[in-house]
C-alpha cells in the first residue's frame, strides 16, 4: 500500500509544501519597517511561501487521489536525452561565486555577473546584449528593493 502511494509526484508535492512552510517560517523572523507604499520586506516572501503551501497541499491531495503527471510532449524536448551535467555544474558554480562575492562587490555588480553568467550558460546568442540586460536587471532590482521596499542590500564598492 505504501509503495503504491509513494511516487515521484508525491515527493515533489511534499517538497513544494515543505519549502512553502520553510519560507513562511523564515519570513516571520524578518523585522523591518514598512516602505512608503505600506508593504515591507515580508510581503513578497509571505505571498510566495503562502502560494507554495496552497499549491503543494493541492498537489499532495491530487496525487493521493490518483493524479499523475503527463509525459512531456513538447515539440523540441527529448525526454530520453541525458542530463546536461556541464550546465548544471556551471550554474552551481555561478551561484556559489555569487554568494562568495556578494558582500564584497555589492548587489549591482554581483547580480549582474550572476544574470550574465546564467544567460551565457543557458545559451545566450549575444553575450554583449546579455551583459547589458544583466546590468539593467541588477540595477533595477537594487532600486526596487532599496528605494521602493526599503530592504537593505549590500552596496559593495558603490
MARTOR-299408 format. One line per field, with one value per atom (N, C-alpha, C): atom name; x, y, z. Coordinates in steps of 0.05 Angstrom, whole numbers, plus 5000, padded with zeros to 4 digits. Each point is the difference from the previous one (the first is absolute). Layout:
BEGIN
atome	(CA:...)
x	(X:...)
y	(Y:...)
z	(Z:...)
//
This chain:
BEGIN
atome	(N:CA:C:N:CA:C:N:CA:C:N:CA:C:N:CA:C:N:CA:C:N:CA:C:N:CA:C:N:CA:C:N:CA:C:N:CA:C:N:CA:C:N:CA:C:N:CA:C:N:CA:C:N:CA:C:N:CA:C:N:CA:C:N:CA:C:N:CA:C:N:CA:C:N:CA:C:N:CA:C:N:CA:C:N:CA:C:N:CA:C:N:CA:C:N:CA:C:N:CA:C:N:CA:C:N:CA:C:N:CA:C:N:CA:C:N:CA:C:N:CA:C:N:CA:C:N:CA:C:N:CA:C:N:CA:C:N:CA:C:N:CA:C:N:CA:C:N:CA:C:N:CA:C:N:CA:C:N:CA:C:N:CA:C:N:CA:C:N:CA:C:N:CA:C:N:CA:C:N:CA:C:N:CA:C:N:CA:C:N:CA:C:N:CA:C:N:CA:C:N:CA:C:N:CA:C:N:CA:C:N:CA:C:N:CA:C:N:CA:C:N:CA:C:N:CA:C:N:CA:C:N:CA:C:N:CA:C:N:CA:C:N:CA:C:N:CA:C:N:CA:C:N:CA:C:N:CA:C:N:CA:C:N:CA:C:N:CA:C:N:CA:C:N:CA:C:N:CA:C:N:CA:C:N:CA:C:N:CA:C:N:CA:C:N:CA:C:N:CA:C:N:CA:C:N:CA:C:N:CA:C:N:CA:C:N:CA:C:N:CA:C:N:CA:C:N:CA:C:N:CA:C:N:CA:C:N:CA:C:N:CA:C:N:CA:C:N:CA:C:N:CA:C:N:CA:C:N:CA:C:N:CA:C:N:CA:C:N:CA:C:N:CA:C:N:CA:C:N:CA:C:N:CA:C:N:CA:C:N:CA:C:N:CA:C:N:CA:C:N:CA:C:N:CA:C:N:CA:C:N:CA:C:N:CA:C:N:CA:C:N:CA:C:N:CA:C:N:CA:C:N:CA:C:N:CA:C:N:CA:C:N:CA:C:N:CA:C:N:CA:C:N:CA:C:N:CA:C:N:CA:C:N:CA:C:N:CA:C:N:CA:C:N:CA:C:N:CA:C:N:CA:C:N:CA:C:N:CA:C:N:CA:C:N:CA:C:N:CA:C:N:CA:C:N:CA:C:N:CA:C:N:CA:C:N:CA:C:N:CA:C:N:CA:C:N:CA:C:N:CA:C:N:CA:C:N:CA:C:N:CA:C:N:CA:C:N:CA:C:N:CA:C)
x	(5017:4983:5017:5021:5017:5016:5009:5015:4982:4974:4981:4995:5000:4995:5025:5023:5025:5009:4998:5010:5016:5013:5016:4983:4976:4982:4994:4997:4994:5025:5023:5025:5002:4995:5001:4979:4976:4979:5008:5012:5008:5023:5018:5022:4989:4981:4988:4986:4985:4986:5020:5021:5020:5015:5007:5014:4982:4974:4982:4999:4999:5000:5027:5022:5027:5001:4990:5000:4984:4975:4983:5012:5011:5012:5025:5016:5024:4993:4978:4992:4990:4990:4991:5022:5025:5023:5008:4990:5008:4986:5016:4988:5011:4983:5007:4975:5003:4977:4989:4974:4987:5010:4999:5009:4979:5005:4981:4974:5001:4976:4984:5010:4986:5007:5016:5009:5029:5007:5028:5013:5023:5016:4987:4980:4986:4979:4990:4977:5004:5020:5004:5008:5018:5006:4976:4983:4976:4980:4999:4982:5010:5026:5011:4998:5007:4999:4972:4981:4972:4989:5008:4992:5012:5025:5012:4986:4991:4985:4974:4985:4975:5004:5019:5005:5010:5018:5010:4978:4983:4978:4981:4993:4983:5013:5026:5015:5001:5004:5000:4973:4978:4973:4995:5009:4996:5015:5025:5016:4987:4992:4988:4973:4987:4975:5005:5025:5007:5010:5002:5010:5029:5008:5028:5007:5025:5009:5000:4994:5000:5029:5007:5027:5004:5024:5007:4994:4985:4994:5008:5019:5009:5013:4997:5010:5030:5014:5029:5013:4986:5010:5005:5024:5007:5001:4979:4998:5021:5011:5020:5028:5004:5027:5012:5026:5012:5001:5003:5002:5026:4999:5023:5015:5017:5013:5020:5011:5018:4985:4976:4984:4992:4993:4992:5024:5023:5024:5008:4998:5007:4980:4974:4980:5005:5007:5006:5024:5021:5023:4995:4982:4993:4985:4982:4985:5019:5019:5019:5018:5009:5016:4985:4974:4983:4999:4996:4998:5027:5022:5026:5008:4991:5009:4979:4976:4978:5007:5011:5006:5023:5018:5023:4994:4987:4994:4973:4982:4974:4980:4975:4978:5002:5004:4999:5020:5025:5021:4996:4995:4998:4976:4977:4976:5003:5013:5004:5017:5021:5017:4985:4983:4983:4981:4985:4981:5014:5023:5014:5011:5011:5011:4978:4977:4978:4991:4998:4992:5019:5026:5021:4998:4998:4999:4975:4978:4976:4998:5022:5002:4993:5005:4995:5017:4987:5014:5017:4990:5014:5010:5025:5011:5001:5006:5001:4972:4980:4973:4991:5007:4994:5012:5025:5013:4986:4991:4985:4974:4986:4974:5006:5021:5007:5005:5015:5005:4974:4983:4975:4982:4999:4984:5012:5027:5013:4994:5002:4994:4971:4982:4971:4992:5011:4992:5012:5024:5011:4982:4992:4983:4973:4989:4974:5001:5020:5001:5008:5020:5010:4981:4993:4984:4970:4989:4971:4992:5014:4993:5016:5020:5016:5017:5007:5017:5029:5017:5028:5014:5013:5016:5029:5019:5028:5007:5013:5007:5028:5017:5027:5017:5011:5019:4986:4973:4986:4995)
y	(4976:5024:5025:5001:5023:5005:4978:5004:5009:4993:5009:5030:5010:5028:5017:4989:5015:5000:5023:5003:5025:5004:5024:5025:4999:5024:5007:4980:5006:5012:4991:5011:5029:5007:5028:5017:4989:5015:5006:4981:5004:5020:5000:5019:5028:5004:5026:5010:4982:5007:5007:4984:5005:5026:5006:5025:5024:4997:5022:5005:4979:5003:5012:4991:5011:5030:5008:5029:5016:4991:5015:5002:4977:5001:5017:4999:5017:5029:5006:5028:5012:4984:5010:5013:4993:5011:5027:5008:5025:5023:5019:5023:5025:5015:5025:5016:5026:5018:4998:5005:5000:5024:4997:5021:5022:5019:5022:4990:4977:4989:4983:4996:4985:4970:4991:4972:4999:4981:4998:4975:4994:4977:4973:4999:4974:4994:5019:4997:4978:5004:4981:4972:4997:4973:4986:5015:4988:4992:5017:4995:4974:4999:4977:4975:5002:4977:4990:5018:4992:4987:5011:4988:4972:4996:4974:4980:5009:4982:4992:5019:4993:4981:5007:4983:4972:4999:4975:4983:5012:4985:4989:5017:4990:4978:5003:4979:4974:5001:4976:4987:5015:4989:4987:5013:4989:4973:4999:4976:4977:5007:4979:4990:5016:4991:4985:4997:4984:5017:5026:5016:4995:5005:4996:5019:5006:5018:4986:5016:4989:5001:4981:5000:5025:5010:5024:4995:5019:4998:5024:5016:5024:4993:5018:4994:4999:5015:5000:4990:4982:4988:4971:4991:4972:4988:4986:4989:4979:4988:4979:5011:5026:5011:5000:4996:5000:5028:5002:5026:5015:5026:5016:5007:4982:5004:5023:5006:5023:5025:5004:5024:5001:4977:4998:5009:4989:5007:5029:5010:5028:5019:4993:5016:4999:4977:4998:5017:4999:5016:5030:5008:5028:5009:4984:5007:5001:4982:5000:5025:5007:5023:5025:5001:5023:5004:4978:5002:5008:4992:5006:5029:5013:5027:5021:4992:5019:5022:4992:5020:5019:4991:5016:5018:4989:5015:5015:4991:5013:4987:5007:4988:5005:5025:5007:4984:5000:4986:4970:4990:4971:4988:5014:4989:5003:5021:5003:4977:4993:4978:4974:4997:4976:4997:5022:4999:4995:5013:4996:4972:4989:4973:4980:5003:4981:5002:5024:5003:4987:5003:4987:4970:4989:4971:4989:5014:4991:5005:5011:5002:5027:5022:5026:5004:5008:5004:5025:5021:5026:5005:4995:5003:5029:5018:5029:5009:4993:5008:4987:4975:4987:5015:5010:5016:5026:5013:5026:4995:4979:4993:4993:4985:4991:5024:5020:5024:5015:5003:5013:4987:4973:4985:5003:4999:5003:5028:5021:5027:5002:4990:5002:4986:4976:4985:5014:5011:5015:5024:5015:5024:4991:4979:4991:4992:4984:4991:5022:5017:5020:5024:5011:5024:4996:4979:4996:4984:4977:4982:5006:5016:5007:4977:4981:4978:5007:4995:5006:4978:5007:4981:5009:4981:5008:5019:5022:5020:4995:4986:4993:5024:5001:5021:5027:5000:5025:5015)
z	(5000:5000:5000:5018:5001:4974:4988:4975:4977:5002:4979:5004:5025:5005:4994:5006:4997:4971:4988:4972:4999:4978:4996:5002:4990:5001:5029:5017:5029:5013:4993:5010:4993:4974:4991:5015:5003:5013:5029:5014:5027:5002:4981:4999:4996:4982:4996:5025:5013:5025:5022:5003:5020:4995:4975:4994:5006:4995:5007:5029:5016:5029:5009:4989:5006:4994:4977:4993:5019:5007:5018:5028:5010:5027:5000:4979:4999:4997:4987:4997:5026:5018:5026:5016:4994:5014:4989:4977:4988:5014:5009:5014:4987:4987:4987:4997:4999:4997:4972:4997:4974:4984:4973:4983:4998:4983:4996:4987:4987:4987:5020:5024:5020:5000:4981:5000:5007:5016:5009:4988:5010:4990:5005:5017:5005:4979:4986:4983:4978:4984:4977:5009:5020:5009:5012:5014:5011:4978:4979:4977:4986:4995:4986:5017:5026:5018:5003:5004:5002:4975:4977:4975:4997:5008:4999:5018:5023:5018:4987:4989:4987:4977:4982:4977:5009:5019:5010:5012:5016:5012:4979:4980:4978:4985:4995:4985:5016:5026:5017:4998:5003:4999:4973:4978:4974:4996:5009:4998:5016:5024:5018:4988:4984:4987:4974:4993:4976:4977:5003:4978:4994:4975:4993:4977:4997:4979:4973:4980:4973:4989:4983:4988:4983:4999:4985:4970:4989:4971:4985:5011:4986:4974:4981:4973:4998:5017:4998:5026:5014:5025:4995:5005:4998:5028:5008:5027:5005:4979:5002:5001:4995:5000:5028:5002:5027:5011:5026:5013:4991:4998:4993:5025:5009:5026:4999:4977:4997:5007:4989:5006:5030:5011:5028:5018:4994:5017:4996:4975:4996:5015:4999:5014:5030:5011:5028:5007:4983:5005:4999:4981:4998:5025:5010:5025:5024:5002:5022:4998:4976:4996:5008:4992:5008:5030:5014:5030:5012:4987:5010:4997:4978:4995:5006:5008:5005:5020:5023:5020:4991:4984:4992:4976:4980:4976:5001:5017:5002:4981:5004:4985:4970:4992:4972:4983:5009:4985:5002:5024:5004:4985:5002:4986:4970:4991:4971:4990:5015:4992:5001:5020:5002:4977:4994:4978:4973:4996:4975:4998:5021:5000:4994:5013:4995:4971:4989:4972:4981:5005:4983:5002:5024:5004:4986:5002:4987:4970:4989:4971:4987:5014:4988:4975:4979:4974:5000:5012:5000:5029:5005:5027:5009:4982:5008:5007:4984:5006:5026:5005:5025:5023:4997:5021:5005:4979:5004:5014:4992:5014:5029:5005:5027:5018:4990:5016:5005:4979:5004:5021:4999:5020:5027:5002:5026:5013:4984:5010:5007:4982:5005:5026:5004:5024:5025:4998:5022:5008:4980:5005:5010:4990:5009:5030:5007:5028:5019:4992:5019:5001:4977:5000:5004:4989:5002:5025:5004:5022:5025:4999:5024:5010:4983:5008:4995:5020:4997:4985:4978:4985:5001:4998:5001:4978:5007:4980:4989:5015:4990:4995:4976:4993:4994:4998:4995:5026)
//
